[in-house]
Amino acid sequence: CFDSATEVCRVVDPTASPAAALAACFGGVGTDASGVAKRVPMAALVSGDLVLGAASHVARVLVNQHKENRKAAAMVTIEYKGGAISVTPDHVLLLDDGTHLPARAVEPGATL
């Protein structure tokens, strides 16, 4: 689960490469006029949307289970070199060593 202000890179052109989507969403402007990809709120996602899952991977949204849930949840904010992300304490994160860790257990110095 993510904070309501969290944005994701929605890939508009299914033939676009992950690199093109990354540049369109995070290349400094924030929105893309070329129709390749654009940043949207997580709540705007629907099943079937394509999103940038990593710098080199596009993934399909299967379900957005919390889209209609307006209840407040406790959040953990993890700051990193490029910014910050706010997720629920039980949100599972993948560490660089291949292990998984709930957000509440992330400690300074961890590499995600």
C-alpha positions as CSV (number, residue, x, y, z in Angstrom):
1,C,0.0,0.0,0.0
2,F,1.2,3.5,-0.9
3,D,0.5,7.0,0.3
4,S,-2.3,8.7,-1.6
5,A,0.1,11.2,-3.1
6,T,2.4,8.4,-4.6
7,E,2.7,8.5,-8.3
8,V,3.6,5.8,-10.7
9,C,4.8,5.8,-14.3
10,R,2.0,4.5,-16.5
11,V,3.2,3.3,-19.9
12,V,0.8,4.7,-22.5
13,D,2.5,3.1,-25.6
14,P,2.8,-0.7,-25.1
15,T,5.6,-0.8,-27.7
16,A,7.8,1.7,-25.7
17,S,10.9,0.5,-24.0
18,P,11.4,0.7,-20.2
19,A,14.2,3.3,-20.9
20,A,11.8,5.5,-22.9
21,A,9.1,5.3,-20.2
22,L,11.7,6.1,-17.5
23,A,12.9,9.2,-19.5
24,A,9.3,10.3,-20.1
25,C,8.2,10.0,-16.5
26,F,11.4,11.0,-14.6
27,G,13.5,12.8,-17.2
28,G,13.0,16.1,-15.3
29,V,9.8,17.4,-16.7
30,G,7.4,15.0,-15.0
31,T,4.9,14.6,-17.8
32,D,5.4,13.3,-21.4
33,A,4.1,15.1,-24.4
34,S,5.1,12.3,-26.7
35,G,2.5,9.8,-25.5
36,V,5.1,7.2,-24.3
37,A,4.4,7.4,-20.6
38,K,3.2,9.7,-17.8
39,R,3.2,9.9,-14.1
40,V,-0.3,9.3,-12.5
41,P,-1.5,8.8,-8.9
42,M,-1.6,5.1,-7.8
43,A,-5.3,5.4,-7.3
44,A,-5.7,6.1,-11.1
45,L,-4.5,2.6,-12.0
46,V,-6.8,0.0,-13.3
47,S,-6.4,-3.7,-14.1
48,G,-4.5,-4.0,-17.4
49,D,-2.5,-0.8,-17.2
50,L,1.2,-1.1,-17.9
51,V,3.5,0.5,-15.4
52,L,7.2,0.9,-15.1
53,G,8.1,-1.6,-12.4
54,A,11.8,-0.9,-12.4
55,A,14.2,1.0,-14.6
56,S,14.4,-2.0,-17.0
57,H,11.0,-3.6,-16.6
58,V,7.4,-2.9,-17.6
59,A,4.7,-4.7,-15.7
60,R,0.9,-5.2,-16.1
61,V,-1.4,-4.1,-13.2
62,L,-3.5,-7.1,-12.1
63,V,-5.6,-5.4,-9.5
64,N,-5.6,-2.2,-7.5
65,Q,-7.2,-3.5,-4.4
66,H,-7.1,-0.4,-2.3
67,K,-8.3,2.0,-5.0
68,E,-11.8,2.6,-3.4
69,N,-10.6,2.3,0.2
70,R,-10.5,5.8,1.7
71,K,-9.5,4.7,5.2
72,A,-6.3,6.1,6.7
73,A,-3.5,3.7,7.4
74,A,-0.2,4.1,9.3
75,M,2.6,4.8,6.9
76,V,6.4,4.4,7.0
77,T,8.4,6.9,4.9
78,I,11.7,5.6,3.6
79,E,14.1,8.3,2.4
80,Y,16.7,7.5,-0.2
81,K,19.2,9.3,-2.4
82,G,16.6,10.2,-5.1
83,G,13.7,11.1,-2.8
84,A,11.3,9.3,-0.5
85,I,8.5,6.7,-0.6
86,S,5.7,6.3,1.9
87,V,4.2,2.8,2.2
88,T,2.4,0.8,4.9
89,P,4.6,-0.9,7.5
90,D,3.8,-4.4,6.0
91,H,4.6,-3.4,2.4
92,V,7.3,-5.9,1.2
93,L,10.4,-4.5,-0.3
94,L,13.1,-6.3,-2.3
95,L,16.7,-5.8,-1.1
96,D,19.6,-5.8,-3.4
97,D,20.8,-9.1,-2.0
98,G,17.5,-10.8,-3.2
99,T,15.8,-11.0,0.2
100,H,12.5,-9.5,1.1
101,L,11.8,-7.2,4.1
102,P,8.7,-5.4,5.4
103,A,9.1,-1.7,5.2
104,R,8.9,-1.4,9.0
105,A,12.1,-3.3,9.3
106,V,14.2,-1.3,6.9
107,E,17.2,0.3,8.6
108,P,19.5,3.1,7.6
109,G,22.1,1.8,5.1
110,A,19.8,-0.9,3.6
111,T,20.1,-1.1,-0.2
112,L,16.8,-1.6,-2.0
